[in-house]
């Protein structure tokens, strides 16, 4: 990899389609979501309550919080319904030599 600021997180083949996968990056929980041939990365903590979204359900691009049912679009981090009101931070993802990487 040419970019020294890009970090390998997991092999793409180890990331199951349609199942959220939590990893640690720079001391923070990051949730990786593989949808078809794309991978998206969002903050793993629900902004409404302090709970890991890796315990939630991913249906297509919609991620549902396991605690109160708020849903987020993993492609953009946008909150789709209440009670959460704040969007999820997102991370740029690239696939490099079979690895899922973020900056």
N, C-alpha and C positions, 0 to 999 in steps of 0.2 A: 504494500500500500504506500502511496506517495504522501498522503496526508498524515502527519504525525499526530494530529488531533483526532483521528478516527479510531474508535475502540471496537474491537471484536467482542461480541456478546455471546453468540450462540451459532452453531452451524445451522444453516437454513433447513437441512434435512431433519434436524431435531426439533423443529418448530411445527407443531401440529396445526393444520388448518382449522380455523373455527374455535380454537381453544386458547384463552388468554394465558400468557406465560410471563411470570415475574422474574426479573433479573435485577441485580444491583449495578448501578453506574454512578461513580463519583459520590458514593454514600447515600444515594437516593434509590427508591424503588421505581423501576420502570416496567411498564406493562407492554409486552410485545404481542401484537395481534396479526396473525397471518390470514389474509382473506384472498383466496385464489392465489394469484402470483405476486401479490403485493404484501408488504409488511409495514405496519404502522407502530409507532411507539408513543405512548402517553404516560403521564404521571400515574403511578399505581394507587395513589391515595385519593379517595373521594373528597372533593372540596366541601361537601355538606357535613359529613361525619368522618372521623379519622378511622377509616376501614380500608383494607386492601381490596382493590377492585379485581384482583386475580381470583377472588372467591365468587365473582359475579358470573353472569352468563353473556356470551358473545353470540349474537344472531345477526349474520351478515356483518354490517358495519356498526351495529348498535350494541353497546356494552351496557348491561344493567347492573347497577350497584346492588349487592346482596342484602344491604340493610334496609333501605327505604325505597328502592325501585327506581331511583333516578336513572336516566339513560343518557349516554354520551355517544357522539359520532367519533369513532376512533380515527377516522381520516383527518379530522379537523380539530378534535378535542371539544367541539361545541356541545354544550348541554342541550338535550332535546326535550326534557320534561322535568318538572319539579319532583322533590323538594329542592334539589340542587339548583343554584342560580349562577354559579361560576363555572366557566369552561375549564377543561383540563389542559395543562401545559403539554405541548407535543415536542417531539424530538425528530430531527431529520434522520432518515434511515437510508442506508445504501447496502446493496448486496455486493460483496467483493470476494471473489475466489471461493464462493460457497458459504461465506460467513455473513451473518447479519451484523451490521456495524452502525454505530451512531457517533455523532460528533459532540 
